[in-house]
C-alpha cells in the first residue's frame, strides 16, 4: 500500500477530522473514516511524553505560528456535560 495517498484532513462542513485515501484525483477521497479521537489522542500522547504536568509547543504552518498547550485536568473538577 502506498502510504503517500493516506491523508488526515478536516471537513469544515461537518467539523470532523478524517483519515482518507486519495486516488489519482487529489480532490476525491476513495475511502474515509472519522478519526478525531485517534488524531487528538496521538497529539496528546506526543505532547505529554515525558511531561506529566503538561507541555506547550509552537508549530509553524506556512507563514503562521501556533502555540498548542496540553495539560492534564482533574476529572472531579471538570464541568458537567462535557
C-alpha atoms as one frame of an Amber mdcrd trajectory, in Angstrom:
protein
   0.000   0.000   0.000   1.253   3.447  -0.918   1.054   5.427   2.326   1.643
   8.712   0.496  -2.000   8.529  -0.598  -3.231   8.329   3.025  -4.011  11.777
   4.457  -5.543  13.364   7.526  -7.996  16.125   6.815 -10.627  18.405   8.276
 -14.106  18.928   6.891 -15.368  22.461   7.571 -18.874  21.278   6.660 -19.108
  18.558   9.318 -16.411  19.827  11.699 -14.844  16.351  11.742 -11.305  15.094
  11.257 -10.896  12.244   8.793  -8.317   9.765   7.619  -8.769   9.266   3.915
  -7.168   7.654   0.888  -6.756   9.634  -2.306  -6.864   8.288  -5.802  -5.468
   9.873  -8.946  -7.736  12.884  -8.395  -6.299  14.693  -5.320  -9.729  16.207
  -4.595 -11.503  12.853  -4.353 -11.438  10.583  -1.283 -11.736   6.931  -2.282
 -12.179   5.770   1.321 -12.535   7.782   4.508 -13.352   7.367   8.165 -13.892
   9.728  11.071 -10.675   9.972  13.084 -10.995  12.856  15.542 -10.388  10.720
  18.637  -7.383   8.986  17.032  -5.789  12.274  15.944  -6.362  14.101  19.242
  -5.156  11.116  21.272  -1.943  10.908  19.224  -1.267  14.639  19.699  -1.898
  14.412  23.455   0.397  11.385  23.809   3.064  13.169  21.760   2.823  16.373
  23.797   2.621  14.632  27.193   5.547  12.253  26.600   7.959  12.870  29.489
   5.858  15.880  30.566   3.496  14.683  33.325   2.421  18.234  34.202   1.813
  19.282  30.595   3.659  20.868  27.736   3.489  23.685  25.209   4.907  23.664
  21.730   4.940  26.138  18.859   4.014  24.799  15.433   4.726  26.620  12.178
   2.279  26.158   9.318   3.199  28.182   6.291   3.860  31.757   7.368   1.832
  31.455  10.610   2.782  30.067  14.014   0.523  28.476  16.613   1.120  27.557
  20.242  -0.514  24.368  21.442  -0.709  23.634  25.170  -1.791  20.316  26.653
  -2.158  19.660  30.363  -3.949  17.055  32.439  -7.129  18.064  34.246  -8.676
  16.663  37.388 -11.811  14.825  36.222 -13.527  15.653  39.519 -13.186  19.365
  38.700 -14.453  19.128  35.108 -17.669  20.981  34.339 -20.683  18.730  33.871
 -21.923  17.779  30.376 -18.502  17.559  28.751
